[in-house]
Amino acid sequence: MDISASKGSVRASLALSTALVWAVLGATASAAPPDDASGVTRTAAAARERACPVVYFDLGETLVHTAEDGSTGYRPGAASYLRALRERHVRVGLITNVPPSWGTTDAERAARLRQEVDATWRGPAPFAWKDFGDRVLTPRTEAERKPAPALWQRAKAGSGRCRVVYQAETAEEVRAASSLGFVPYQVGRPYRPPFLPVRLLELLGRRSPA
């Protein structure tokens, strides 16, 4: 292995991550809500920020991994990342392809998805299904399967004026989400955080989408 080349790759990747951080900081710094003239604290504004943005994920090979023996469990860092979002009251959701025949509603298809995952789960802690509430979006028809835009459009429509984030392992899905106005992040890339850093999510929550 060429050690000098390897170090150069690490430095380049760290520079890209730093650029991402500063891009978000620059975009949000001027949007932080000030205290009002009477000295009222930012409690109300902070409460609103905790609900935004809404962070959507793909499921397979983003949050969970399927092993060669068919068992499933959290991907490295996924459980602690979801816990960090939960502690900060950040809403999360899933946008995932499942057979439309699994149900006539998102709730029915989500219930079947849970059954399928739980049946093969081998992790030390169960998957945090309740974190996602009713924000598990699945295709109603084959035509709605990703990378078709329908699921992302539904997610965005249900998120009010919050920024929406999409994290997945495939470049194709990340590009599609970005084109529809999501803040995209491709997980599993070398020399980058495994997920979009929580601090950046908090900063994104301070600025309404354009």
Protein Blocks (a to p, Z undefined) as FASTA:
>chain_A
ZZklmmmmmmmmmmmmmmmmmmmmmmmmmmpccddfkopafklmmmmmmmpccddddfeh
plpccdfkopacddehklmmmmmmmmnopacdddddddfklocbfklmmmmmmmmmmmmg
cbfbdcffklnmmmcccdfbfklpcfbfklmmmmmmmnojaccddddfbfklmmmmmmno
pacddehiahiafbdcfklmmmmmmpccZZ
